[in-house]
Amino acid sequence: MQTAKTILISIVLTLFIGSSIYGADVAKIGLVNFQRIFENSAAGKAAKVEINQQGKKMEEDLKTKGGELDQLKKKFEQEAVLMDKAMRETKEREFRIKVNDFKTLQKKYELEMQRIQKQIVDRLRKEVLKIVEAIGKKEGYLMIMEQRGVLYAPTSLDITDQVIQGYNEFFANNPKS
């Protein structure tokens, strides 16, 4: 009799617990590809244009200064034959200083471009995270992860296009961001 009660209770508990497990909501998970957002969103394209414009300015400046160095070198090589030793050494030293200044400027521009890119990407990432958070709250996502760290996931979890659409709307209303 005791075992019959135990069996009956365990069957009833199994039915209640089992039905509550199957009735539970499925956790909604989404994936976002930030690289695709930066490449395809209006804000990402505008950022690329901005970065390219800055890069072209710096590149043109370096080209101009490089051309000046080439002219100085040619002029020095032509006149070196006519110079005395002290004058030649002075001109060589001046030329080396200008070459070093050029290399320093080149490194400065490289660092400046890296800083500009980082600043723009950080700004875009913050804006995208706000969009992702809004989508997550609105549509009841448990978690939205960046796709870069995921080895496999079905494409149905990818909400990147939805984020791009939301980001384009945000960018249209806030073009200076």
LINPEJO-V723301 format. One record per residue. N is the residue number from 0. OMEGA is omega in whole degrees, -180 to 180 (none if undefined). NEAR is the number of other C-alpha atoms within 12 Angstrom. Layout:
[[N/OMEGA/NEAR] [N/OMEGA/NEAR]]
This chain:
[[0/179/7] [1/-180/8] [2/178/9] [3/177/10] [4/-179/11] [5/180/12] [6/-180/13] [7/179/14] [8/-180/14] [9/177/15] [10/-180/14] [11/179/14] [12/179/14] [13/179/15] [14/180/15] [15/-179/14] [16/-180/14] [17/-179/14] [18/179/12] [19/177/12] [20/-179/12] [21/-180/12] [22/-178/11] [23/177/10] [24/177/11] [25/179/12] [26/-178/13] [27/-178/20] [28/178/25] [29/177/32] [30/-180/33] [31/177/36] [32/-177/31] [33/-179/33] [34/179/21] [35/178/25] [36/-180/35] [37/-178/31] [38/-171/21] [39/-179/23] [40/179/31] [41/180/28] [42/178/35] [43/178/32] [44/178/24] [45/179/24] [46/177/31] [47/179/22] [48/180/18] [49/179/20] [50/-180/24] [51/178/18] [52/178/17] [53/-180/22] [54/-180/24] [55/178/16] [56/-179/17] [57/-180/23] [58/178/21] [59/178/17] [60/179/18] [61/178/25] [62/180/17] [63/-179/15] [64/177/22] [65/176/22] [66/177/16] [67/178/18] [68/179/24] [69/178/18] [70/178/15] [71/-179/22] [72/179/22] [73/180/14] [74/180/19] [75/-179/24] [76/179/17] [77/-175/13] [78/-176/17] [79/-179/20] [80/-177/12] [81/-176/13] [82/172/17] [83/-173/12] [84/-178/13] [85/180/12] [86/179/16] [87/179/20] [88/178/15] [89/180/16] [90/177/22] [91/179/22] [92/178/16] [93/180/18] [94/178/24] [95/178/18] [96/179/15] [97/177/21] [98/178/23] [99/177/17] [100/178/18] [101/179/24] [102/178/18] [103/178/15] [104/178/21] [105/179/23] [106/179/17] [107/179/17] [108/178/23] [109/179/19] [110/179/16] [111/178/19] [112/178/24] [113/180/18] [114/180/17] [115/180/22] [116/-179/25] [117/-180/16] [118/-179/17] [119/-180/25] [120/178/27] [121/179/20] [122/179/20] [123/-179/34] [124/179/28] [125/180/17] [126/179/30] [127/180/37] [128/176/26] [129/179/18] [130/-180/30] [131/180/37] [132/179/24] [133/178/20] [134/-180/30] [135/180/24] [136/-177/17] [137/-174/11] [138/173/18] [139/177/18] [140/174/22] [141/-175/18] [142/172/21] [143/-175/30] [144/174/25] [145/-174/26] [146/-175/24] [147/-177/15] [148/-176/12] [149/-179/17] [150/178/9] [151/172/12] [152/177/18] [153/-178/13] [154/179/16] [155/179/14] [156/-176/24] [157/179/28] [158/-177/33] [159/-179/33] [160/178/28] [161/179/27] [162/178/36] [163/179/35] [164/178/22] [165/-180/27] [166/177/37] [167/177/28] [168/178/19] [169/-177/24] [170/178/25] [171/180/17] [172/-178/13] [173/-174/13] [174/-178/15] [175/-178/12] [176/none/22]]
